[in-house]
Amino acid sequence: MDFGFWIGAGMNEYEFKQRTKQLALRTIKLVESLPKSSTGAVLGKQLLRSATSVGANYRAVCRAKSPADMVNKLRIVEEEADESGYWLELIGESGLLSQDRLTDLLKEFNEITAMVVASQKTIRTNNPECNANPKSKIASPKSK
């Protein structure tokens, strides 16, 4: 279903699926290189869970039933990409791996987060019904 948006600079659905899958594969390799310590295991599992979830949840975005559904699913992708960045920061700042090993992955997660946020804004702009909750009892300041 096409709701009138592209991810990033003209990146289509297939290309973004591939990008998120490659990011997950790179993350898997990084997690495998973590020290075999309790901290490495815990942070590695957290990073692995959130990083692989980015691509899996983007696939759900591609099956959205409406613009509002797409925005909600993109929010999950945003949260998982941002969380992955957090775990990478902790891994680096704790000294488990050097910052140099993490820079490219962290940059990629930040870029994906930014693209997903921009896509949400585009969908909301092109589909004003995404901005209102008809069941909400709270009046919007714009509707007063």
N, C-alpha and C positions, 0 to 999 in steps of 0.2 A: 504494500500500500504506500503510495507516495503522498507525503504531506507537505511537499514543497520545501525541502531543505537539503543541504549537502553538508557533510562533515568536512571541516577544514577548508583548505584552498581547493575546492572542486573535487574532493575525494568522494568517491561513490561508496555505496554500501559494501560491495565486495572488497574494495581496497581497504576500507576501515576494518572489516572483519579480519583481513589478512594482517593488518598492522597490529591489531590487538592480540591475535594469535602469536605472532612473532615476539611480541613483548612478553607474553606468558612463557614462551619457550626460553627466552633469554633469562627470565626470572627464575625458571626452574634450574637452569645451569648455575646461576648465582647462588641459589639456596643450597644446591649440592656442594658448593665450595665453602660454605660456612664452617667454622670450627665445630667439631663434634662435642659441644658442651651443652649444658642445660639451657643456657641463654641462647646459644645459637639455634638450638632445636625449637625453642618457643618462638623466637622472633622469626625464624625461617618458616615455621608453620603459619604464622599470622600473615607474613608477606605472601607466601604461596597461595593461601586462601583468597586474599583480596586481589592479588595480581591476576590469577586465573579467572576470577569472577568478572573482571572487566570485560573480557571478550565474550564470556558466556552470557552476561547480561546485555551486551550490545546485540547479540543474536536475538534476544527477546524484544529489544527495541524494534528490530526489523519485522517483527510479527505483531506490532501494535495494532489495535483495533480502531483507534481514533487519535487525533492530535493530542488530546489530554492524556491518553494512555501512553503515548510515545514520550511525552514530557516526564511523566512519572517514572517510566523505565529509564530514561536518560539520567534522572536524578540518582538512581541506584548506581549507574555506571560512574557518574561523577563522584559519588561517595566512595566507591571501591578504588578508583584511580587515586583519589586524594589520600585515602587510607594507606595505599601501597607506598606513596611518597613518604608518609609518616614512618612506616616501618623501615624504609631505606635510610631515612635520616637517623633513626635510632641505631641501626646497624653500623652506620659510619661513625656517629658521635660516640658510640660505646667502644669503638676500636676493634670490633669483630672483623671488619674488612676496611681497607683504605678508602678514603673518600674518592680517590681516582677511579677505583673500580665501580663506584656507584653513580658517578656523575651523569653518564649517558642514560642510564635507566631512569634516574630521577628526572632528568630533563624530559624524557619521553612521557613519563606519567604526568608531569606538569602540563605538557603540550596537549595530551589527550584530555585532561581535566578542562583546560581552557577551551578546546574545540567543542566538548560536550556542553559546556555552559553556554557558549555562543549559539550552538544549535538549539538549545532550549529557548533562548531569547528569540531566535528567528521563528521557531514554531509558534511561540506565543504571539509574536507580532503578526504573523500571517493567519493566525486562528484565534481571534479575540475571545472565543468561548473558553479557551484554556485558562483565562485569567479570572474567571468567576466560578464560584461554587454555588450553584443554585439552591442547594440544600442548607447552606450556612445561614444561621440566624444573625450573624454579625454583618452589619451594613458596611459596605465599602465606602471609604471617604469620598471616592469619586461619584458615588451614587447619591450623596446627600445634596 
